[in-house]
Amino acid sequence: MKKVYFKTFGCRTNQFDTQVMMSKLKDFELTMSESEADMIVVNSCTVTNGADSSVRAYINGVHRKKPSSKVILAGCGSHSKGEELFQSKKVFGVIGHSEKESINSVLKKSTPFYNIGDLNHIDTTIVNEFIGKSRAFIKIQEGCDFDCSYCIIPSVRGGARSHRESDILTQITKLASNGFGEFILTGTNVGSYGKDRNSSMAKLIKKISNIRGVRRIRVGSLEPIQIDSEFKELLSEPFMAKHLHIALQHTSDKMLEVMNRRNSFKSDIELLEEISSYGYAIGTDYIVGHPQEDEECWKKAINRVKKMPLTHIHAFTYSKRDGTLSATMKDIVRGDIAKKRHRELSDIVSSQNLEFRKKHNSNLEVLLEKGKNGTYHGYDQYFNKIEVKSGDDLSGNWVFIDNAVVQGSKNVALFK
């Protein structure tokens, strides 16, 4: 039986899509070792030109190390760079998002193929296991209706569309019965869930919380305008992880307008302060060095960051993405300046995270991943990383930690 290896790039949505493909293998053996594989499925990311370069570099490396392997390109990169890679014979085959559920028959093809499918597909696969993880990512929607100037994702994932509620609840029920207790709801624009099905994120979460075995629910990146009064009613519920990731992208109203965003600093800081009052850690995405981000604009923006109760940050140095409006803009920010601003931003939020952890180092509920030599890692309810040392095998276990020692970017504890 031929062996198949999956290489996943990018976001949690891609991680779920890889699990879908793994679950569909019937006539092939899944391997976790690239060197053993006869076929390699690359689930690609194309969010930036750099992401495309990483995928291309990986594929070139496979050709050098194991030229006999058949490489199949899947994921968002199939829609942006798939044809080019196929024509240059860098890959044996290309599939779009709508074809991943047919991966078993796709892998049987004996001649090169390019089958990009369509962008209106909704998965119906129910995954019974999340291989290699103690937490489960659950994709609840696909696509995005936003039109941010820097983003190509709507053109490679399609418009926003929700998965069927019954499929989501069945999915979580099966995983919960198999021992999973933490569920991370993910999607291209997860907060848009339900708009097309007369439902909402809050209604879905309430139903998920009633499933036996569900212990903690995390939500992927939300847009500020998607956090309404119905969602806020959930903030005190014990099943909610005490961390929200809210995609601000910037704190300058000028830059938010340039980026064609739907949020503003005034409403953003009011929202974050309200959520913080419930004891939540708050993360965000932030793009540094976008065209037209001049020095005056940056100084104002970074001073605003200091006023916000941010504890986590996913900061990006702007990377040109061909095919977007931002790629045509003038007043480019020099790379060295962008990197300096990135460091300044990251240092501020790291400092705020340290202070948060000092105040929240007790009553930590942690789900641990697999350990090695008595050392385990996991994340607490605030999405802060913790290292736990124990003589017992704690892989995949929930533990309660009091008085964790705050060290650098993580907390450390001894579990007795």
C-alpha positions as CSV (number, residue, x, y, z in Angstrom):
1,M,0.0,0.0,0.0
2,K,1.4,3.4,-1.0
3,K,2.2,5.9,1.8
4,V,0.9,9.5,1.8
5,Y,2.4,12.4,3.8
6,F,0.6,15.7,4.3
7,K,2.5,18.9,4.6
8,T,0.3,21.8,6.0
9,F,1.1,25.5,5.6
10,G,-0.8,28.4,7.1
11,C,-3.9,28.7,9.3
12,R,-6.0,26.6,11.5
13,T,-8.5,26.2,8.6
14,N,-5.9,24.5,6.6
15,Q,-5.1,22.2,9.6
16,F,-8.7,21.2,9.6
17,D,-8.8,20.6,5.9
18,T,-5.7,18.4,6.2
19,Q,-7.6,16.3,8.8
20,V,-10.5,16.0,6.4
21,M,-8.2,14.6,3.7
22,M,-6.5,12.3,6.2
23,S,-9.9,10.9,7.2
24,K,-10.7,10.1,3.5
25,L,-7.7,7.9,2.9
26,K,-9.0,4.4,2.2
27,D,-6.6,2.8,-0.2
28,F,-3.4,4.5,1.0
29,E,-1.4,4.4,4.3
30,L,-0.9,7.7,6.2
31,T,2.6,8.3,7.2
32,M,4.0,11.0,9.5
33,S,7.4,10.7,7.9
34,E,8.1,12.6,4.8
35,S,11.1,10.3,3.9
36,E,8.8,7.3,3.8
37,A,6.2,8.8,1.5
38,D,5.4,7.8,-2.0
39,M,3.1,10.8,-2.4
40,I,3.1,14.1,-0.7
41,V,0.0,16.4,-0.5
42,V,1.0,20.0,0.1
43,N,-1.9,21.9,1.7
44,S,-0.7,25.4,0.8
45,C,-1.1,29.0,2.0
46,T,-1.1,32.0,-0.2
47,V,-1.8,34.9,2.2
48,T,1.4,36.7,1.1
49,N,4.0,36.5,-1.6
50,G,6.2,35.1,1.2
51,A,3.8,32.3,1.8
52,D,3.9,31.4,-1.9
53,S,7.7,31.4,-1.7
54,S,7.7,29.0,1.3
55,V,5.5,26.5,-0.5
56,R,7.6,26.7,-3.6
57,A,10.8,26.2,-1.6
58,Y,9.3,23.2,0.1
59,I,8.2,21.6,-3.2
60,N,11.7,22.3,-4.7
61,G,13.3,20.6,-1.7
62,V,11.1,17.5,-2.1
63,H,12.3,17.2,-5.7
64,R,15.9,17.4,-4.6
65,K,15.6,15.0,-1.7
66,K,13.1,12.5,-3.1
67,P,12.5,13.1,-6.9
68,S,10.4,9.9,-7.1
69,S,7.7,11.2,-4.8
70,K,4.5,12.5,-6.5
71,V,3.6,16.0,-5.2
72,I,-0.1,17.1,-5.1
73,L,-0.8,20.7,-4.5
74,A,-3.9,21.6,-2.4
75,G,-5.1,24.6,-0.4
76,C,-5.3,28.3,-1.3
77,G,-2.0,28.2,-3.3
78,S,-3.8,26.0,-5.8
79,H,-6.0,28.9,-6.8
80,S,-3.2,31.5,-7.0
81,K,-0.1,29.6,-8.2
82,G,-1.4,26.1,-9.0
83,E,-1.5,26.5,-12.8
84,E,2.0,27.9,-12.9
85,L,3.4,25.1,-10.8
86,F,1.5,22.5,-12.8
87,Q,2.7,23.9,-16.2
88,S,6.3,23.9,-15.0
89,K,5.9,20.3,-13.8
90,K,6.8,21.2,-10.3
91,V,3.8,19.2,-9.1
92,F,2.1,16.1,-10.4
93,G,-1.4,17.3,-9.7
94,V,-3.4,20.3,-8.4
95,I,-6.7,20.2,-6.6
96,G,-9.0,23.0,-5.3
97,H,-10.9,23.2,-2.0
98,S,-13.9,21.4,-3.5
99,E,-11.8,18.3,-4.4
100,K,-10.2,17.6,-1.0
101,E,-13.0,15.2,0.1
102,S,-12.2,13.1,-3.0
103,I,-8.5,12.8,-2.1
104,N,-8.6,9.0,-2.1
105,S,-9.7,8.8,-5.8
106,V,-7.5,11.8,-6.7
107,L,-4.4,10.0,-5.4
108,K,-5.2,7.0,-7.7
109,K,-4.7,9.1,-10.9
110,S,-1.9,7.8,-13.0
111,T,-1.5,10.8,-15.2
112,P,-0.9,14.5,-14.3
113,F,-4.1,16.4,-13.5
114,Y,-5.3,20.0,-12.8
115,N,-8.7,20.0,-11.1
116,I,-9.3,23.3,-9.4
117,G,-13.0,22.8,-8.8
118,D,-15.2,25.7,-7.6
119,L,-15.3,28.2,-4.7
120,N,-18.8,27.5,-3.5
121,H,-18.2,24.1,-2.0
122,I,-19.1,23.3,1.7
123,D,-17.5,20.3,3.3
124,T,-19.8,17.6,4.7
125,T,-17.1,15.3,6.1
126,I,-17.3,14.3,9.7
127,V,-13.8,13.8,11.2
128,N,-13.7,11.2,14.0
129,E,-10.1,11.9,15.1
130,F,-7.8,14.9,15.1
131,I,-4.5,13.1,14.4
132,G,-1.5,14.3,16.5
133,K,-3.4,16.9,18.5
134,S,-5.0,17.1,22.0
135,R,-7.2,20.0,20.9
136,A,-9.6,19.9,17.9
137,F,-10.0,22.6,15.3
138,I,-13.6,22.7,14.0
139,K,-14.2,24.6,10.7
140,I,-17.6,26.2,10.9
141,Q,-17.6,28.4,7.9
142,E,-15.7,29.1,4.6
143,G,-14.8,32.2,2.7
144,C,-15.1,36.0,3.4
145,D,-17.3,38.9,2.2
146,F,-14.9,41.6,3.4
147,D,-12.8,43.5,0.9
148,C,-9.7,44.5,2.7
149,S,-7.2,46.1,0.4
150,Y,-4.2,43.9,1.3
151,C,-6.0,40.5,1.3
152,I,-6.3,38.0,-1.5
153,I,-8.1,35.3,0.5
154,P,-11.7,36.1,-0.7
155,S,-10.5,35.4,-4.2
156,V,-9.1,32.0,-3.3
157,R,-11.6,30.9,-0.7
158,G,-14.8,32.4,-2.1
159,G,-17.6,34.3,-0.4
160,A,-18.7,33.7,3.2
161,R,-20.8,30.6,3.7
162,S,-21.6,28.6,6.8
163,H,-21.4,24.9,7.4
164,R,-24.6,23.1,8.4
165,E,-25.2,23.4,12.1
166,S,-26.1,19.7,12.3
167,D,-22.8,18.7,10.7
168,I,-20.8,20.9,13.2
169,L,-22.6,19.5,16.2
170,T,-22.2,15.9,15.0
171,Q,-18.6,16.5,14.4
172,I,-18.0,17.8,17.9
173,T,-20.1,15.1,19.5
174,K,-18.0,12.4,17.8
175,L,-14.7,14.0,18.8
176,A,-15.9,14.6,22.4
177,S,-16.9,11.0,22.7
178,N,-13.3,10.1,21.5
179,G,-11.8,12.1,24.4
180,F,-11.4,15.7,23.0
181,G,-12.5,18.4,25.5
182,E,-11.2,21.6,23.9
183,F,-12.6,22.8,20.6
184,I,-11.3,25.7,18.5
185,L,-13.9,27.2,16.1
186,T,-12.2,28.3,13.0
187,G,-12.9,29.5,9.4
188,T,-11.8,32.1,6.9
189,N,-14.0,34.7,8.6
190,V,-15.3,32.8,11.6
191,G,-17.5,35.6,13.0
192,S,-19.6,35.6,9.8
193,Y,-21.0,32.2,10.8
194,G,-24.8,32.0,10.5
195,K,-25.5,35.1,8.4
196,D,-26.7,32.8,5.6
197,R,-28.5,30.3,7.9
198,N,-30.6,32.5,10.2
199,S,-28.2,31.8,13.0
200,S,-25.2,33.3,14.7
201,M,-21.9,32.4,16.4
202,A,-23.4,32.9,19.8
203,K,-26.4,30.5,19.1
204,L,-23.9,27.9,17.8
205,I,-21.7,28.1,20.8
206,K,-24.6,27.7,23.2
207,K,-25.6,24.5,21.4
208,I,-21.9,23.2,21.4
209,S,-21.7,23.9,25.2
210,N,-24.5,21.4,25.8
211,I,-22.6,18.5,24.2
212,R,-21.4,16.0,26.8
213,G,-17.6,16.1,27.1
214,V,-17.1,19.7,25.8
215,R,-15.0,21.4,28.4
216,R,-13.6,24.5,26.7
217,I,-14.5,26.4,23.6
218,R,-12.1,28.8,21.8
219,V,-13.1,31.0,19.0
220,G,-10.8,31.9,16.1
221,S,-10.1,35.4,14.9
222,L,-13.2,37.7,15.1
223,E,-13.8,41.1,13.5
224,P,-14.7,43.8,16.0
225,I,-18.0,44.5,14.3
226,Q,-19.0,40.8,14.7
227,I,-18.9,40.9,18.5
228,D,-22.5,41.9,19.3
229,S,-24.6,41.9,22.5
230,E,-25.7,38.3,21.9
231,F,-22.0,37.2,21.9
232,K,-21.1,39.3,24.9
233,E,-23.7,37.4,26.9
234,L,-21.4,34.4,26.7
235,L,-18.4,36.1,28.2
236,S,-19.1,35.0,31.7
237,E,-19.8,31.3,30.8
238,P,-17.4,28.8,32.3
239,F,-17.0,26.9,29.0
240,M,-15.6,29.9,27.2
241,A,-11.8,30.2,27.0
242,K,-10.8,33.5,28.7
243,H,-9.1,34.7,25.5
244,L,-10.4,36.3,22.4
245,H,-8.5,37.1,19.2
246,I,-10.0,40.3,17.7
247,A,-8.5,41.3,14.3
248,L,-7.9,45.1,14.5
249,Q,-5.1,45.2,11.9
250,H,-4.1,48.8,12.9
251,T,-4.8,51.6,15.4
252,S,-4.6,54.5,13.0
253,D,-7.9,55.5,11.5
254,K,-6.1,56.8,8.5
255,M,-4.5,53.3,7.9
256,L,-7.8,51.5,8.6
257,E,-9.4,53.6,5.8
258,V,-6.4,52.9,3.5
259,M,-6.8,49.2,4.3
260,N,-10.6,49.4,3.6
261,R,-11.4,48.1,7.1
262,R,-14.7,48.3,8.9
263,N,-13.5,49.2,12.3
264,S,-12.2,52.4,14.0
265,F,-10.0,53.1,17.0
266,K,-12.7,54.7,19.1
267,S,-15.1,51.7,18.8
268,D,-12.2,49.2,19.1
269,I,-10.8,50.5,22.4
270,E,-14.3,50.7,23.9
271,L,-14.9,47.0,22.9
272,L,-11.5,45.8,24.2
273,E,-11.9,47.5,27.5
274,E,-15.4,46.0,27.9
275,I,-14.1,42.5,27.2
276,S,-11.1,43.0,29.4
277,S,-13.4,43.8,32.3
278,Y,-14.5,40.2,32.2
279,G,-11.0,39.1,32.9
280,Y,-10.1,38.2,29.3
281,A,-6.8,38.1,27.6
282,I,-7.0,39.8,24.2
283,G,-5.0,39.2,21.1
284,T,-5.0,40.8,17.7
285,D,-3.6,40.8,14.2
286,Y,-1.6,44.0,13.3
287,I,-0.1,44.9,10.0
288,V,3.0,47.0,10.2
289,G,4.6,48.9,7.3
290,H,1.6,49.0,5.0
291,P,1.9,51.6,2.2
292,Q,1.2,55.1,3.4
293,E,2.1,54.4,7.0
294,D,4.2,57.5,7.5
295,E,6.2,58.4,10.7
296,E,3.5,60.7,12.1
297,C,0.8,58.1,11.5
298,W,3.0,55.4,13.2
299,K,3.7,57.5,16.3
300,K,0.0,58.1,16.9
301,A,-0.8,54.4,16.2
302,I,1.8,53.0,18.6
303,N,0.7,55.4,21.4
304,R,-2.8,54.1,21.0
305,V,-1.5,50.5,21.3
306,K,-0.2,51.4,24.7
307,K,-3.7,52.4,25.8
308,M,-5.2,49.1,24.8
309,P,-5.5,46.0,27.0
310,L,-3.8,43.8,24.5
311,T,-2.0,40.7,25.8
312,H,-1.2,38.8,22.6
313,I,-0.3,39.9,19.1
314,H,0.2,38.4,15.7
315,A,2.2,41.2,14.1
316,F,2.9,41.1,10.4
317,T,5.4,43.1,8.5
318,Y,3.5,44.1,5.4
319,S,4.3,41.8,2.5
320,K,3.0,42.7,-1.0
321,R,0.4,40.3,-2.3
322,D,0.0,40.4,-6.1
323,G,-3.6,40.9,-7.2
324,T,-4.6,43.2,-4.3
325,L,-5.3,46.9,-4.2
326,S,-2.5,47.5,-1.6
327,A,0.0,46.1,-4.1
328,T,-0.7,49.1,-6.4
329,M,-0.3,51.8,-3.7
330,K,2.5,54.3,-3.5
331,D,4.4,55.6,-0.5
332,I,6.1,52.3,0.3
333,V,7.5,51.9,3.8
334,R,11.2,50.8,3.7
335,G,11.9,47.3,5.0
336,D,14.2,48.4,7.8
337,I,11.7,50.9,9.1
338,A,8.9,48.3,9.0
339,K,11.0,45.8,10.9
340,K,11.9,48.4,13.6
341,R,8.2,49.2,14.0
342,H,7.4,45.5,14.2
343,R,9.9,45.1,17.1
344,E,8.5,48.2,18.9
345,L,5.0,46.9,18.7
346,S,5.9,43.3,19.7
347,D,7.9,44.5,22.7
348,I,5.1,46.6,24.0
349,V,2.5,43.8,23.8
350,S,5.1,41.3,25.2
351,S,5.5,43.6,28.2
352,Q,1.8,43.8,28.7
353,N,1.5,40.0,28.4
354,L,4.2,39.6,31.1
355,E,2.2,41.8,33.5
356,F,-1.0,40.0,32.7
357,R,0.6,36.6,33.5
358,K,2.0,37.9,36.8
359,K,-1.6,38.7,37.8
360,H,-3.0,35.5,36.4
361,N,-0.6,32.7,37.5
362,S,-3.1,30.8,39.7
363,N,-6.2,28.7,39.1
364,L,-4.9,27.8,35.6
365,E,-6.7,25.1,33.7
366,V,-4.3,23.6,31.2
367,L,-4.7,21.0,28.5
368,L,-1.2,19.4,27.9
369,E,0.2,18.1,24.7
370,K,2.4,15.1,24.4
371,G,5.5,15.4,26.6
372,K,9.1,14.3,26.5
373,N,11.5,13.4,29.4
374,G,8.9,14.6,31.9
375,T,8.3,18.0,30.4
376,Y,4.9,18.9,28.9
377,H,3.6,22.0,27.2
378,G,0.1,23.4,26.9
379,Y,-2.0,26.5,27.0
380,D,-4.1,27.8,29.9
381,Q,-7.5,29.4,29.6
382,Y,-5.9,32.7,28.7
383,F,-3.9,31.2,25.8
384,N,-0.6,31.6,27.6
385,K,1.9,28.8,27.1
386,I,2.9,26.9,30.2
387,E,5.6,24.3,30.7
388,V,4.8,21.6,33.2
389,K,7.3,19.1,34.7
390,S,6.0,15.8,36.2
391,G,7.2,12.3,36.8
392,D,3.7,11.1,35.6
393,D,2.6,10.7,32.0
394,L,0.4,13.7,31.5
395,S,0.0,13.6,27.7
396,G,-3.4,14.9,26.7
397,N,-4.4,15.5,30.3
398,W,-6.1,18.5,31.9
399,V,-4.2,19.8,35.0
400,F,-4.9,22.6,37.4
401,I,-1.9,24.8,38.2
402,D,-1.6,27.2,41.2
403,N,1.2,29.7,41.6
404,A,3.0,29.1,38.2
405,V,6.4,30.8,37.9
406,V,6.4,33.5,35.3
407,Q,9.5,33.1,33.1
408,G,10.1,35.1,29.9
409,S,7.5,34.2,27.3
410,K,6.0,31.3,29.2
411,N,5.0,30.1,32.7
412,V,6.6,27.1,34.4
413,A,5.1,24.8,37.0
414,L,5.8,21.5,38.8
415,F,2.9,19.2,38.9
416,K,2.8,16.8,41.9
